[in-house]
């Protein structure tokens, strides 16, 4: 029997926080994890939060049907609300490599896309490989919803990263402890490019959650089929 087709969803446009999209983070998982957090205003975030909560409820009910007589814990959702800033931040991630159920090994990476005018018409194209996506960049995320269950974490869902579409790229900038001082005009002109004014740059974070299973089947090929 063939597997049901996994739906690709597109997030609203938002601010990227701690993006790890150009290379996988191996600090907590040697297989590597690509990830990004998306910050949205609370009103814009409501439909996405509602969809996630409904999906978690469904995951819990399906797990109860499989784990007869057991009390099933409801896992935390893959988002965090900040009442002070009136924002909600969603967490998307992708395994960089792993082993499928049939024993075959896979590697993958997220598709990095932007819009470019070609012959006067806007088209979605690949972002050049030398562009590093840092914190404060603005974009949309193509993703799928995957249920999981572990005894420790409970039943929930993860937002599986497939690709991103960028509308503004802020490349990471590091001061290395230098203090700002006046310099020659030609140096000032050379430094006129976008810099991140926060620390939400290309850092890796702990890949918490503990969900099981491979995300290779719905992310094969790095998400290039995302319908931006």
C-alpha positions as CSV (number, residue, x, y, z in Angstrom):
1,X,0.0,0.0,0.0
2,X,1.4,3.4,-1.0
3,X,1.9,6.0,1.7
4,X,-0.5,9.0,1.8
5,X,0.8,12.1,0.2
6,X,2.3,14.5,2.7
7,X,1.0,18.0,2.4
8,X,3.4,20.9,2.0
9,X,2.3,24.0,3.8
10,X,3.6,27.6,3.5
11,X,4.0,29.8,6.5
12,X,3.2,33.5,6.6
13,X,6.1,35.9,6.0
14,X,8.0,36.6,9.2
15,X,11.4,37.3,10.9
16,X,13.9,34.5,11.1
17,X,15.5,33.8,14.5
18,X,18.6,31.6,15.0
19,X,18.5,30.3,11.4
20,X,20.8,27.3,10.8
21,X,20.1,26.9,7.0
22,X,23.4,27.1,5.2
23,X,25.0,24.2,7.1
24,X,23.7,21.8,9.7
25,X,24.2,22.1,13.4
26,X,26.1,19.0,14.8
27,X,26.5,20.2,18.4
28,X,23.7,18.0,19.8
29,X,23.3,15.5,16.9
30,X,26.2,14.3,14.9
31,X,23.9,13.5,12.0
32,X,23.3,17.2,11.7
33,X,20.1,19.3,12.0
34,X,19.0,22.3,9.9
35,X,16.6,24.6,11.7
36,X,15.0,28.0,11.9
37,X,12.6,29.9,14.1
38,X,9.9,32.2,12.6
39,X,8.7,35.1,14.6
40,X,5.2,36.4,13.9
41,X,2.8,39.0,15.4
42,X,0.3,37.3,17.7
43,X,-2.7,38.1,15.4
44,X,-0.9,36.7,12.3
45,X,0.2,33.6,14.3
46,X,-3.3,32.6,15.4
47,X,-4.2,30.4,12.4
48,X,-0.9,28.6,12.5
49,X,-1.2,28.0,16.3
50,X,-4.8,26.7,15.8
51,X,-3.6,24.3,13.1
52,X,-0.8,23.0,15.3
53,X,-3.0,22.6,18.4
54,X,-5.5,20.6,16.4
55,X,-2.7,18.4,14.9
56,X,-1.4,17.7,18.4
57,X,-4.9,16.7,19.6
58,X,-5.1,14.3,16.7
59,X,-1.7,12.9,17.4
60,X,-2.8,12.3,21.1
61,X,-6.0,10.5,20.0
62,X,-4.2,8.4,17.4
63,X,-1.7,7.4,20.0
64,X,-4.4,6.4,22.5
65,X,-5.8,4.1,19.9
66,X,-2.4,2.3,19.5
67,X,-1.4,2.4,23.2
68,X,-4.5,0.9,24.7
69,X,-5.1,1.6,28.4
70,X,-2.1,4.0,28.7
71,X,-2.3,7.6,29.8
72,X,-0.8,9.6,26.9
73,X,1.0,12.8,27.7
74,X,0.4,15.8,25.4
75,X,3.7,17.1,24.1
76,X,4.5,20.8,24.1
77,X,3.7,22.6,20.8
78,X,6.6,23.7,18.6
79,X,6.0,27.4,19.3
80,X,6.5,29.9,22.2
81,X,4.4,32.9,23.0
82,X,6.0,36.2,24.2
83,X,3.4,38.3,25.9
84,X,5.8,41.2,26.4
85,X,6.6,41.6,22.7
86,X,3.1,40.3,21.6
87,X,4.8,37.8,19.3
88,X,4.8,34.0,18.7
89,X,7.9,32.1,17.6
90,X,7.6,28.8,15.7
91,X,10.4,26.2,15.4
92,X,11.0,24.3,12.2
93,X,13.7,21.7,11.7
94,X,15.1,19.1,9.3
95,X,17.5,16.1,9.8
96,X,20.6,16.5,7.6
97,X,21.1,12.7,7.4
98,X,19.9,9.5,8.7
99,X,18.8,5.9,8.0
100,X,15.4,4.9,6.6
101,X,13.3,2.0,7.9
102,X,14.7,-0.1,5.0
103,X,18.3,0.5,6.0
104,X,19.2,2.9,3.2
105,X,21.1,6.1,4.2
106,X,19.9,9.6,3.2
107,X,21.3,13.1,3.2
108,X,19.3,16.3,2.6
109,X,19.3,20.0,3.0
110,X,16.6,22.7,2.8
111,X,15.9,24.5,-0.4
112,X,17.0,28.2,-0.3
113,X,14.8,30.3,-2.6
114,X,14.2,33.9,-3.6
115,X,12.2,35.7,-6.3
116,X,14.0,37.1,-9.3
117,X,12.6,38.9,-12.4
118,X,13.5,36.9,-15.5
119,X,12.4,38.4,-18.9
120,X,10.2,40.8,-16.9
121,X,8.4,38.1,-14.9
122,X,9.0,37.1,-11.3
123,X,10.2,33.6,-10.8
124,X,11.3,31.6,-7.8
125,X,15.0,30.7,-8.1
126,X,17.9,29.3,-6.0
127,X,19.8,31.7,-3.7
128,X,23.5,31.8,-4.5
129,X,25.6,29.5,-2.3
130,X,27.7,32.3,-0.9
131,X,24.7,34.1,0.8
132,X,24.5,33.3,4.5
133,X,21.1,33.7,6.0
134,X,21.3,35.3,9.4
135,X,19.0,36.4,12.2
136,X,16.7,39.3,11.2
137,X,16.2,38.0,7.7
138,X,12.6,37.9,6.4
139,X,11.0,35.0,4.6
140,X,8.4,32.3,4.4
141,X,8.9,28.6,5.2
142,X,7.7,25.5,3.3
143,X,7.1,22.7,5.8
144,X,5.1,19.6,6.6
145,X,3.4,18.5,9.8
146,X,4.6,15.1,11.3
147,X,3.1,13.4,14.4
148,X,5.3,11.6,16.9
149,X,5.1,9.8,20.2
150,X,7.7,9.0,22.8
151,X,7.1,7.9,26.4
152,X,9.3,10.7,27.7
153,X,7.9,13.6,25.7
154,X,4.5,12.4,24.8
155,X,2.4,12.7,21.6
156,X,2.8,15.8,19.5
157,X,3.9,17.1,16.2
158,X,7.0,18.5,14.7
159,X,7.2,21.1,11.9
160,X,9.5,19.6,9.3
161,X,11.4,22.2,7.4
162,X,11.5,21.7,3.6
163,X,12.6,25.1,2.1
164,X,12.6,28.8,2.6
165,X,11.7,31.7,0.4
166,X,13.7,34.9,1.3
167,X,12.5,38.5,0.9
168,X,15.3,40.1,2.9
169,X,18.7,38.5,3.7
170,X,20.6,39.8,6.7
171,X,24.0,38.2,6.7
172,X,25.7,37.5,10.2
173,X,28.2,40.1,11.4
174,X,30.6,39.4,14.3
175,X,32.5,42.1,16.2
176,X,35.0,39.8,17.9
177,X,35.3,42.3,20.7
178,X,36.4,45.2,18.5
179,X,35.0,48.7,19.5
180,X,33.6,50.9,16.7
181,X,36.0,53.7,15.7
182,X,36.1,56.3,12.9
183,X,37.8,55.1,9.7
184,X,38.6,56.3,6.2
185,X,35.7,57.2,3.8
186,X,36.7,54.4,1.4
187,X,36.3,51.8,4.2
188,X,33.0,53.3,5.2
189,X,31.7,52.9,1.6
190,X,33.0,49.3,1.5
191,X,31.1,48.5,4.7
192,X,27.7,49.7,3.4
193,X,25.9,46.3,3.6
194,X,23.1,44.8,5.8
195,X,24.3,43.6,9.2
196,X,22.4,41.9,11.9
197,X,21.8,44.2,14.8
198,X,20.9,41.4,17.1
199,X,22.5,38.1,18.1
200,X,19.9,35.9,16.3
201,X,22.5,34.9,13.6
202,X,23.6,31.6,12.2
203,X,23.8,29.7,15.5
204,X,22.8,26.2,16.3
205,X,20.4,25.4,19.2
206,X,19.5,22.3,21.1
207,X,17.2,20.1,19.0
208,X,14.7,19.4,21.8
209,X,11.6,17.4,21.5
210,X,12.7,13.8,21.1
211,X,10.3,12.8,18.3
212,X,11.0,9.6,16.5
213,X,11.2,8.6,12.9
214,X,12.8,9.8,9.7
215,X,11.8,13.0,7.9
216,X,13.5,11.8,4.7
217,X,10.3,10.7,2.9
218,X,8.7,14.1,2.8
219,X,11.9,16.1,2.5
220,X,13.8,14.1,-0.1
221,X,15.8,16.4,-2.4
222,X,16.0,19.3,0.0
223,X,12.5,20.6,-0.5
224,X,12.9,21.9,-4.0
225,X,9.3,21.0,-4.8
226,X,7.9,23.5,-2.3
227,X,5.1,25.4,-3.9
228,X,6.1,29.0,-3.2
